[in-house]
């Protein structure tokens, strides 16, 4: 299934923020920053990536519901597998 580019705009923005956060984590490590600060920022990156993944899956689910006869839609089992891969 091909995802709607318009709906993916927010996801792309979230991923770009996560990319910036990850660069910040790498910088923090290079600078020898406190372990707690590094882990806190790393957790924020992880949450941002999880949310992006869930948003992508939610968009796919929405498309499957609104376009049930489309050739490339994901079936329920595949969507469930994708969802659980993020858990």
PyMOL CGO cylinders between C-alpha atoms (Angstrom):
from pymol import cmd
from pymol.cgo import CYLINDER

trace = [
    CYLINDER, 0.00, 0.00, 0.00, 1.27, 3.41, -0.90, 0.3, 1, 1, 1, 1, 1, 1,
    CYLINDER, 1.27, 3.41, -0.90, 0.71, 6.00, 1.81, 0.3, 1, 1, 1, 1, 1, 1,
    CYLINDER, 0.71, 6.00, 1.81, -0.93, 9.33, 1.06, 0.3, 1, 1, 1, 1, 1, 1,
    CYLINDER, -0.93, 9.33, 1.06, 1.83, 11.97, 0.84, 0.3, 1, 1, 1, 1, 1, 1,
    CYLINDER, 1.83, 11.97, 0.84, -0.41, 14.69, 2.27, 0.3, 1, 1, 1, 1, 1, 1,
    CYLINDER, -0.41, 14.69, 2.27, -1.14, 12.66, 5.38, 0.3, 1, 1, 1, 1, 1, 1,
    CYLINDER, -1.14, 12.66, 5.38, 2.52, 11.75, 5.78, 0.3, 1, 1, 1, 1, 1, 1,
    CYLINDER, 2.52, 11.75, 5.78, 3.60, 15.41, 6.06, 0.3, 1, 1, 1, 1, 1, 1,
    CYLINDER, 3.60, 15.41, 6.06, 3.22, 15.42, 9.85, 0.3, 1, 1, 1, 1, 1, 1,
    CYLINDER, 3.22, 15.42, 9.85, 5.04, 12.10, 10.10, 0.3, 1, 1, 1, 1, 1, 1,
    CYLINDER, 5.04, 12.10, 10.10, 7.93, 13.43, 8.02, 0.3, 1, 1, 1, 1, 1, 1,
    CYLINDER, 7.93, 13.43, 8.02, 8.16, 16.50, 10.28, 0.3, 1, 1, 1, 1, 1, 1,
    CYLINDER, 8.16, 16.50, 10.28, 8.17, 14.27, 13.35, 0.3, 1, 1, 1, 1, 1, 1,
    CYLINDER, 8.17, 14.27, 13.35, 10.93, 12.13, 11.87, 0.3, 1, 1, 1, 1, 1, 1,
    CYLINDER, 10.93, 12.13, 11.87, 13.01, 15.20, 11.01, 0.3, 1, 1, 1, 1, 1, 1,
    CYLINDER, 13.01, 15.20, 11.01, 12.68, 16.40, 14.61, 0.3, 1, 1, 1, 1, 1, 1,
    CYLINDER, 12.68, 16.40, 14.61, 13.74, 12.94, 15.80, 0.3, 1, 1, 1, 1, 1, 1,
    CYLINDER, 13.74, 12.94, 15.80, 16.71, 13.09, 13.45, 0.3, 1, 1, 1, 1, 1, 1,
    CYLINDER, 16.71, 13.09, 13.45, 17.73, 16.41, 15.02, 0.3, 1, 1, 1, 1, 1, 1,
    CYLINDER, 17.73, 16.41, 15.02, 17.26, 14.98, 18.50, 0.3, 1, 1, 1, 1, 1, 1,
    CYLINDER, 17.26, 14.98, 18.50, 19.42, 11.99, 17.63, 0.3, 1, 1, 1, 1, 1, 1,
    CYLINDER, 19.42, 11.99, 17.63, 22.14, 14.29, 16.32, 0.3, 1, 1, 1, 1, 1, 1,
    CYLINDER, 22.14, 14.29, 16.32, 21.90, 16.10, 19.65, 0.3, 1, 1, 1, 1, 1, 1,
    CYLINDER, 21.90, 16.10, 19.65, 22.35, 12.82, 21.52, 0.3, 1, 1, 1, 1, 1, 1,
    CYLINDER, 22.35, 12.82, 21.52, 25.47, 12.04, 19.51, 0.3, 1, 1, 1, 1, 1, 1,
    CYLINDER, 25.47, 12.04, 19.51, 26.81, 15.53, 20.24, 0.3, 1, 1, 1, 1, 1, 1,
    CYLINDER, 26.81, 15.53, 20.24, 26.08, 15.06, 23.94, 0.3, 1, 1, 1, 1, 1, 1,
    CYLINDER, 26.08, 15.06, 23.94, 28.05, 11.81, 23.97, 0.3, 1, 1, 1, 1, 1, 1,
    CYLINDER, 28.05, 11.81, 23.97, 30.96, 13.44, 22.12, 0.3, 1, 1, 1, 1, 1, 1,
    CYLINDER, 30.96, 13.44, 22.12, 30.94, 16.26, 24.68, 0.3, 1, 1, 1, 1, 1, 1,
    CYLINDER, 30.94, 16.26, 24.68, 30.97, 13.81, 27.58, 0.3, 1, 1, 1, 1, 1, 1,
    CYLINDER, 30.97, 13.81, 27.58, 27.62, 14.96, 28.95, 0.3, 1, 1, 1, 1, 1, 1,
    CYLINDER, 27.62, 14.96, 28.95, 25.97, 13.39, 31.97, 0.3, 1, 1, 1, 1, 1, 1,
    CYLINDER, 25.97, 13.39, 31.97, 24.58, 9.89, 31.45, 0.3, 1, 1, 1, 1, 1, 1,
    CYLINDER, 24.58, 9.89, 31.45, 21.13, 10.86, 32.74, 0.3, 1, 1, 1, 1, 1, 1,
    CYLINDER, 21.13, 10.86, 32.74, 20.86, 13.74, 30.26, 0.3, 1, 1, 1, 1, 1, 1,
    CYLINDER, 20.86, 13.74, 30.26, 21.90, 11.52, 27.35, 0.3, 1, 1, 1, 1, 1, 1,
    CYLINDER, 21.90, 11.52, 27.35, 19.44, 8.77, 28.27, 0.3, 1, 1, 1, 1, 1, 1,
    CYLINDER, 19.44, 8.77, 28.27, 16.62, 11.30, 28.72, 0.3, 1, 1, 1, 1, 1, 1,
    CYLINDER, 16.62, 11.30, 28.72, 17.21, 12.67, 25.23, 0.3, 1, 1, 1, 1, 1, 1,
    CYLINDER, 17.21, 12.67, 25.23, 17.56, 9.17, 23.78, 0.3, 1, 1, 1, 1, 1, 1,
    CYLINDER, 17.56, 9.17, 23.78, 14.20, 8.25, 25.32, 0.3, 1, 1, 1, 1, 1, 1,
    CYLINDER, 14.20, 8.25, 25.32, 12.66, 11.30, 23.64, 0.3, 1, 1, 1, 1, 1, 1,
    CYLINDER, 12.66, 11.30, 23.64, 14.04, 10.15, 20.28, 0.3, 1, 1, 1, 1, 1, 1,
    CYLINDER, 14.04, 10.15, 20.28, 12.63, 6.68, 20.86, 0.3, 1, 1, 1, 1, 1, 1,
    CYLINDER, 12.63, 6.68, 20.86, 9.17, 8.07, 21.68, 0.3, 1, 1, 1, 1, 1, 1,
    CYLINDER, 9.17, 8.07, 21.68, 9.23, 10.28, 18.58, 0.3, 1, 1, 1, 1, 1, 1,
    CYLINDER, 9.23, 10.28, 18.58, 10.09, 7.30, 16.38, 0.3, 1, 1, 1, 1, 1, 1,
    CYLINDER, 10.09, 7.30, 16.38, 7.38, 5.17, 17.99, 0.3, 1, 1, 1, 1, 1, 1,
    CYLINDER, 7.38, 5.17, 17.99, 4.78, 7.89, 17.43, 0.3, 1, 1, 1, 1, 1, 1,
    CYLINDER, 4.78, 7.89, 17.43, 5.82, 8.24, 13.81, 0.3, 1, 1, 1, 1, 1, 1,
    CYLINDER, 5.82, 8.24, 13.81, 5.47, 4.49, 13.32, 0.3, 1, 1, 1, 1, 1, 1,
    CYLINDER, 5.47, 4.49, 13.32, 2.05, 4.42, 14.95, 0.3, 1, 1, 1, 1, 1, 1,
    CYLINDER, 2.05, 4.42, 14.95, 0.93, 7.36, 12.80, 0.3, 1, 1, 1, 1, 1, 1,
    CYLINDER, 0.93, 7.36, 12.80, 2.01, 5.51, 9.66, 0.3, 1, 1, 1, 1, 1, 1,
    CYLINDER, 2.01, 5.51, 9.66, 0.13, 2.39, 10.72, 0.3, 1, 1, 1, 1, 1, 1,
    CYLINDER, 0.13, 2.39, 10.72, -2.96, 4.44, 11.64, 0.3, 1, 1, 1, 1, 1, 1,
    CYLINDER, -2.96, 4.44, 11.64, -2.90, 6.04, 8.20, 0.3, 1, 1, 1, 1, 1, 1,
    CYLINDER, -2.90, 6.04, 8.20, -2.66, 2.61, 6.61, 0.3, 1, 1, 1, 1, 1, 1,
    CYLINDER, -2.66, 2.61, 6.61, -5.58, 1.37, 8.69, 0.3, 1, 1, 1, 1, 1, 1,
    CYLINDER, -5.58, 1.37, 8.69, -7.65, 4.41, 7.72, 0.3, 1, 1, 1, 1, 1, 1,
    CYLINDER, -7.65, 4.41, 7.72, -6.88, 3.85, 4.05, 0.3, 1, 1, 1, 1, 1, 1,
    CYLINDER, -6.88, 3.85, 4.05, -7.85, 0.18, 4.34, 0.3, 1, 1, 1, 1, 1, 1,
    CYLINDER, -7.85, 0.18, 4.34, -11.19, 1.17, 5.85, 0.3, 1, 1, 1, 1, 1, 1,
    CYLINDER, -11.19, 1.17, 5.85, -11.95, 3.86, 3.29, 0.3, 1, 1, 1, 1, 1, 1,
    CYLINDER, -11.95, 3.86, 3.29, -10.62, 1.93, 0.29, 0.3, 1, 1, 1, 1, 1, 1,
    CYLINDER, -10.62, 1.93, 0.29, -11.46, -1.71, 1.09, 0.3, 1, 1, 1, 1, 1, 1,
    CYLINDER, -11.46, -1.71, 1.09, -11.38, -2.82, -2.56, 0.3, 1, 1, 1, 1, 1, 1,
    CYLINDER, -11.38, -2.82, -2.56, -8.04, -1.26, -3.40, 0.3, 1, 1, 1, 1, 1, 1,
    CYLINDER, -8.04, -1.26, -3.40, -5.55, -3.70, -4.92, 0.3, 1, 1, 1, 1, 1, 1,
    CYLINDER, -5.55, -3.70, -4.92, -2.62, -3.00, -2.57, 0.3, 1, 1, 1, 1, 1, 1,
    CYLINDER, -2.62, -3.00, -2.57, -4.41, -2.60, 0.78, 0.3, 1, 1, 1, 1, 1, 1,
    CYLINDER, -4.41, -2.60, 0.78, -2.98, -4.33, 3.80, 0.3, 1, 1, 1, 1, 1, 1,
    CYLINDER, -2.98, -4.33, 3.80, -5.07, -7.04, 5.35, 0.3, 1, 1, 1, 1, 1, 1,
    CYLINDER, -5.07, -7.04, 5.35, -5.84, -7.04, 9.07, 0.3, 1, 1, 1, 1, 1, 1,
    CYLINDER, -5.84, -7.04, 9.07, -3.17, -9.64, 9.86, 0.3, 1, 1, 1, 1, 1, 1,
    CYLINDER, -3.17, -9.64, 9.86, -0.43, -7.59, 8.15, 0.3, 1, 1, 1, 1, 1, 1,
    CYLINDER, -0.43, -7.59, 8.15, -1.55, -4.39, 9.90, 0.3, 1, 1, 1, 1, 1, 1,
    CYLINDER, -1.55, -4.39, 9.90, -1.56, -6.20, 13.23, 0.3, 1, 1, 1, 1, 1, 1,
    CYLINDER, -1.56, -6.20, 13.23, 1.95, -7.53, 12.57, 0.3, 1, 1, 1, 1, 1, 1,
    CYLINDER, 1.95, -7.53, 12.57, 3.15, -4.00, 11.75, 0.3, 1, 1, 1, 1, 1, 1,
    CYLINDER, 3.15, -4.00, 11.75, 1.50, -2.59, 14.85, 0.3, 1, 1, 1, 1, 1, 1,
    CYLINDER, 1.50, -2.59, 14.85, 3.01, -5.26, 17.10, 0.3, 1, 1, 1, 1, 1, 1,
    CYLINDER, 3.01, -5.26, 17.10, 6.46, -4.70, 15.58, 0.3, 1, 1, 1, 1, 1, 1,
    CYLINDER, 6.46, -4.70, 15.58, 6.45, -1.30, 17.30, 0.3, 1, 1, 1, 1, 1, 1,
    CYLINDER, 6.45, -1.30, 17.30, 5.28, -2.64, 20.67, 0.3, 1, 1, 1, 1, 1, 1,
]
cmd.load_cgo(trace, "trace")
